[in-house]
Amino acid sequence: MCDHSTTCSSDEDCRLVLRNRLTRMETFEYYCKAHLVARVWDLEHDDSLDVVDATFLER
């Protein structure tokens, strides 16, 4: 989860939807734009989760 620290681009919030490949259950994670990019990059190397959707949230 994003902590909105000084290194965070807190101007845009994003919701990431992930699906577990084994159980097919979906989970939601929330990040700023900068941390979202880093998280998606990490998930490219994760064989247990698929990225279903990434959406910018309006404030």
VOMAR-739381 format. One line per 5 residues: number of its first residue (from 1); for each residue x, y, z of C-alpha. Coordinates in Angstrom, 3 decimals. Last residue first. Example, Ala and Ser with C-alpha at 12.3 -4.5 7.8 and 13.67 -1.06 7.14 Angstrom:
2) 13.670,-1.060,7.140  12.300,-4.500,7.800 $
! end
This chain:
59) -10.928,12.803,-5.630  -11.088,10.854,-8.860  -9.448,7.449,-9.000  -7.073,6.365,-11.764  -7.678,2.734,-12.698 $
54) -5.442,-0.314,-13.017  -7.075,-3.571,-14.080  -6.714,-7.355,-14.042  -3.065,-7.705,-13.071  -2.351,-11.418,-12.667 $
49) -0.965,-12.997,-9.498  0.832,-16.254,-8.588  3.686,-16.177,-11.104  5.133,-12.913,-9.790  7.900,-11.420,-11.959 $
44) 5.611,-9.046,-13.887  4.063,-8.256,-10.509  7.123,-6.266,-9.442  6.765,-3.976,-12.494  3.096,-3.494,-11.641 $
39) 4.110,-2.465,-8.105  6.704,0.047,-9.347  4.206,1.661,-11.729  1.611,1.842,-8.968  4.143,3.461,-6.621 $
34) 4.577,6.405,-8.987  0.845,6.804,-9.654  -0.149,6.777,-5.993  -1.277,3.416,-4.752  -4.364,1.422,-3.759 $
29) -4.648,-2.372,-3.776  -7.703,-4.435,-4.629  -8.056,-8.210,-4.510  -9.596,-10.711,-6.913  -10.110,-14.409,-6.236 $
24) -9.235,-16.790,-9.105  -8.045,-19.339,-6.466  -4.839,-20.442,-8.236  -4.068,-17.487,-10.501  -4.867,-14.924,-7.788 $
19) -6.399,-11.930,-9.514  -5.208,-8.363,-8.936  -7.071,-5.067,-9.274  -4.968,-1.926,-8.853  -6.649,1.288,-7.782 $
14) -4.871,4.566,-8.466  -4.517,7.902,-6.690  -3.173,10.954,-8.504  -1.695,14.105,-6.964  0.113,12.090,-4.288 $
9) 3.210,11.614,-6.411  5.017,9.814,-3.600  8.642,10.425,-2.693  7.593,12.664,0.206  5.549,9.815,1.637 $
4) 2.034,9.014,0.492  2.046,5.639,2.323  1.084,3.531,-0.670  0.000,0.000,0.000 $
! end
